[in-house]
Amino acid sequence: MVKDNSLSTRILTLIVHTTMIFVLIVTLYPVLNVFASSLSSADANNRGIITIFPIGFTLDSYKMIFTAGAVPRAFKNSVVYTVVGTLINLILTTSFAYPLSRKNLPLKSFYTWLVIITMYFSGGLIPLFILVKNLGLYDTMWALILPGAIHTTNLIIMRTFFQNIPHELEESAYLDGANEFVIFTRIVLPLSKAALATVGLYYAVGHWNSWFNAMIFLSDQKKFPLQLVLRDIIMLAQTLQQAAEAGDLSARQELGLINAKGVKYATLFVSMVPMLAVYPFVQKYFVKGVMIGSLKD
């Protein structure tokens, strides 16, 4: 019986390891392919023969995007929008979630339903655009940050986490003369690192990958985030590719000279690096925090 259990355990372990290796390969291959394509020649990119190793190694694509003014400036804009936006998101989300987690909050059900209803109904894009413009936010960074300052799902995650903090800690603080603000900042928030890291990562990734709102609310190209510039580069590459396939000799020559696909892949890889660099630092909190929303008081 012991041998059977041992054999079953080994088979199960083998299946798990095999599955995880397969998932790793499937996840890692696109990243390696993008990186290899960014280091490959225009001819290799246009022929579509690259796998995970560069062909015709060159750094011209990276030189082009870092010497051109648009991409470095857009990268800086994205960093600013992501950092400032995530800070505002966390401040407003936690400040709203904490009162909703208190049992003695007057009209608690009303406020909760007021929050939940926004998950199913919204004013639409045109009313949002008119509102942003009338508030004087058009063509400013605040047009990208303030309209989505509180995400309903993240608010519910934070509220659920706050509800699971032992009330005895707050009662002890009350006896020591602490008020709600002191309890919130010195007791609740320090105990909520897992939730803050999880929600903060959700918000940061959302800001970093956002391009549609920038396309709608920004007109000054100097304020464009990296993802919008990346979209323009991709559109340019696709336009040149279609023109070249249609027999346009000038487009075909330009496509070969600028290595449009290489520039596209290089910009893609550069846009992935910050999130890949941040994740290891929040990973230990993320594993715990990602399950918060499924818990009930």
N, C-alpha and C positions, 0 to 999 in steps of 0.2 A: 504493500500500500504506500509506503514511504517512497519507493522507487517510482511508482506511478505518479505521485504528486510531484516528485522532483522532475520527472520527464515532462509533465504538463507545464510546470513552471518554466522550464527551459524553452519549450515550444512557444509558450505565450511571450516570453522575453524576446525570442527570435522574431516573432511576428511584430511586436511593438517596435523593436529596433529597425526592422526592415521598413515598416510603415513610416517611421520618423525620418529615415534616410531618404525615402522616396519623396516625402513632403519637403525635406531640406533641398533636394535637387530641384524639385519643381519651383520652389520659392527662390532659390539662388540663381537659377539659370537666366531668367530675364535680366537680373541685375548685372551678371557677368557679360551677357550678350550686349547690353547697352554700353558697358564700360569698354568692351573690346571694339565695338563699332565706333566709339568716340576716338579711339586711337588708331583707326584704320584709314587707309587711303580712300579717296573719292571713288576710284574704280572698283575697289572691293565692296564698298557700301552700295554702289549702284547695281552691282552684279548680285548682291544678296547672298554672298558665300561665307559670311562670318558666323561663327558659332560662339565659342567662349575665349578664343585667342585672336589677337589683332592680326590683320593681314595688311602688309604694307605700312608698318608702324610709322606714325607721325603724330606730332603734338600740335599740328597747325590749327586744329579745331579749337583747342583750349587757348592757344595764343590769340585766335581771332575773337573769342568771346570775352577774354579778359582785357584785350587792348581796345576793343570797341567800348564806347561809353555806356551803351544801353544796358548790357547785362550786369556789369559791376554795380551800376547805380540801382538797377532793379533788385539785385540781391540785397543791397543795403536797405532799400525800401521794405522788402519782405521781412527782413530781420526786425526792423523797427515796428512794422505793423503787427508782427507775431508777438513780440515781447510786450508791447504796450497793450495790445488787444487781449492777450491772455491774462495779464495782470488785472485789467478792468473786468474781464469776464469772471475771474475768481473772486474779486472783491464784491461785485454785485450779486453773483450767484450764491456765495456763502452768506452774505448779509440778508438775502431773501429766504434762503433755505432754513436758516437757524430759527427765525420766528415761526415758520411753518411746522417745525419739528416739535414746538412746545405745545403741550396738551391744553394749557390755559390761555392760548391765544384767542381773543374774541373774534368771532366770524371766521374761524379757521376753515371750515368747510367751504365758505364762500370764496375765500382767497385760493384755496386749493383747486376748486372747479374753474376759477378764473384763469389759473395757470394751465390746467389740463386742456381747456377748450382751445388754446392756441396751437395744440398739436394737430387739430383737425380743421381749423378755419383760420384764414389769414385775409388781409385786405387785398392782396394781389400786388403785382409788380408796379403797375402804373400809379396806384395810390401811394405806394412806398416811395416811388421816384418823386412824386409831387411833394410829399411830406419832407423828404430829405432836402429838396431844393428850397422849399419855403422856410426851413429851419436854418438855411445858410450853410449846410454841410456839403453841398455839391462841390466836387473837385477838391475835397480835403480828405485827409486820412480818416477823419471821424465818420465819414460816410461808409467806410468799410468796417468800422469797429462798433459803433453805437447801435445800429439797427439790430444786430445779432448779439447784443451784450449778454443776454441771458438765454441759454438754450434749455428748453423745457425738460428734456431727458436728463441733462446734467444737473439741473435743479432738483429733480426727483431723486437722483443718486445721492446728492449731498444731503437732502432732507432725510432720506432713509438712514444714512450713516449717522447723522446727528441724533436720530431717534434711538439708536442702539448704544449710545454713550450712557453709562450708568448715571441715573439721576442723583444718586447719593453724592457724587462729586460736586454737583451744583449746589445741593443742599448744604454741604459742608462749607462751600465758598460763601453762600448766603450768611451762614452763621458767623463767618469771619468778617462780614461787612462788605463783601464784594457786590458790585452791581452787575447788570446784564452784560454791559460792555466788557468789563474785566473778565467775567466768566467766559465770554465768547472768545476774546483775544488770548487769554492766558491759560485757559483750560481746554476749551472745545477745539480750537484750531490746532494746538500742538498735538492733540490726540487724533487728529484727522489727516495725518500726512499721507496715508494710503489713498484716501478719497481725493485729496487735493492733487496728488501726483497723477492719479487716473484722469480726473476731470480736466486738469491742466493740460495733460497730453492730448486729450480729445480736442480741446479748444485750440491748442498750438498747431496741431496737424490741420485742423479746419482752416485756420488763418493762413498757414503756409501754402496750402493747396488751392486756396480761393483765387479765382480769376474772373468769374462772371460779374460779381458786384463791382470790381474795379473797371471792367469794360463798360458797365452801365453808369457808374457814378463819377468816374475820373475822365477828364478830357486832356489834362496836361501829361504828355508822355514821360516827363521827368519824374512823375509820381507813380508810374506804373509798377506793380509788383513783378517779381520774377516770373510767376506763372503766366501772366498776361503777355510778357515779352516772349516767353517760351512758346505760347500759342501762336504769336505772330511769326516766329521762326518756323514753326511746324507748318503753318499755312503757306509761307513763302516756299518752303521745300516742296510741299505738295503741288503748288502752282507750277513751279519749275519742272517737277517730275512729269506732270500731265502735259505741259507744253512740249517737253522733250520727247515724250512718247508719241505726241501728235505730229512730230517731224519738224519742230521749230529748232533750227540749227543754232541760233543765238542762245536759246534757253538751254539746249543740250551742252553748249560750250560753257555757259555760266555755271550750270550744275556741276560740271567736271572741275571747274576752277575753284569754286568756293567750298566744295565738299559740303553741300547743304545738309545731307544726312548726318555727316560727322559732327557738324555744328549742332544739329538738333539733339543728337545723342549726348554730346558733351554737356549741353545745357541741361538735359534731363538728369544726367549723373550729378552735376553740380547742385541741382535742386534737391536731390535725394540725400546728399551728404549730411546736412544739418540735422534732419530727423533721425538718420541712422546714428549720428553721434550722440544725440540727446537720449535716445531710448535706453541704452545700458544703465544710465544713471537713475532712471525712474523705474526700471524693470522690477526691482525688488518690491516696490510698492504697488506696481501695476497688477501683478498676479493676484494680490489680495483685493485690491480696489476694484478690479473689473467685475467681481462677483457681488459687489455691494448692492446694486440695484435689484438683485433677486432675493434679498433678505427682507423679511417682514418682522415688524415689531411684535 
